[in-house]
Amino acid sequence: MADFDRLIHERTRLAIISTLAVNDSLSFNELKQLIRTTDGNLSVHARKLEEAGYIACVKSFEGRIPKTEYRLTPAGRQALERYLNHMEAIIKAARG
C-alpha cells in the first residue's frame, strides 16, 4: 500500500482540498465559511497546501479591498485522488 499523504489527512487541509475539488475557485471568505474555520486556521493550512503545490493562491484588489482566491492545482487533484483511493482500500480491507 502506498504511503499515506499526511499533508492531506489533517482535517482542515482535507476540507480545503475537498471543497476546492468541487469548485473552480473560491475566495478566502467563501472557503472559510464553507469549511467553518477561523481566518488564522485557514491561512496556516492553506499556506501548507500552497507550499506543496496542491492549491494555488491569487491575491488581487477589488477597488481597495484585498481579495484572495484559491483553486486546486492538477498536482492537488492527483494527491486527492491518491488519498481517496488509499482510504477506499483501507475501508474495503476493514470490511473484508
N, C-alpha and C positions, 0 to 999 in steps of 0.2 A: 504494500500500500504506500502511496506517495506521502511525502512529508506534509503534515498539516500546516496550513497557512495561518500562523498565529496572528499575523497583522490583521487579517480579515475577521478572525474568530472573535475578537473583542466586540462586545455588544454594540457600542456606539458606532464603531467603524463598519460593522456588518450592516447596521441600519443605514448608514450613509451610502455605502456602495450599493445596497439593495434598492434603496429609494432612487438613486441616480440611474440604476439599470432600467427602470420603467419610466423615466422622464428624460427628455433630450437634454435639458439643463434646468437648474434651479438656482434661485438667488439664495444668499445666506439666510435671509429671514424665512423664505419658503421652506428650505431644508430644515432649519431649526424648529419650525412649527410642526412639520411632518414627523420628525423623529423625537419631538418633545424633549429637547435638551437645552442647556444654557449656552450663552454666547461663548464663554470660555471653553466649555467642554467641546463644542462643535469646532472651534478654532484649532484646538490642540489635536483632535483626532483627524480633522480634515487635512491638517498640515502633514501628519504622518502618512496619510494615503497619497497626498500630493508628492511627497518626497520619494515614495515608492513607485511613482508613475502611474498609479491606479486611477487617480482623478486629476483633472485639470482645473485650474482656478484662473479666472479672468477678472481683473479689477478695472472699474471704469467709474465715470461720474454721470449721473442723471441730473443735469443742472449743477447744483453744488453738493448734491447728496452722493456720497460714495456708494458704489454698488459692487457686490462680489457675486460672481456666477460660477457655479460648479457644474462639471459634466464628467461622465465616466469615460475613460480612455479605452482604446482597444486592449491594452495590457490589463486594465482593471476588469474589463468584461471577461477576458480569458481567466484571470485569477478567480473571479466569482464563479465561473463555470467549473473550474477545478475544485473549488471549495464545495460547491453543491454536489458534484459527483462524489467527492470524498464523503460528505455527510450521508448521501444516499447509500453508499457502500456500507457505512457503519450501521445505518438503520436496517438495511437488508440482512447484514450478518447477525445483528442482535435479534431479529425476528426469526432467524433460522431459515 
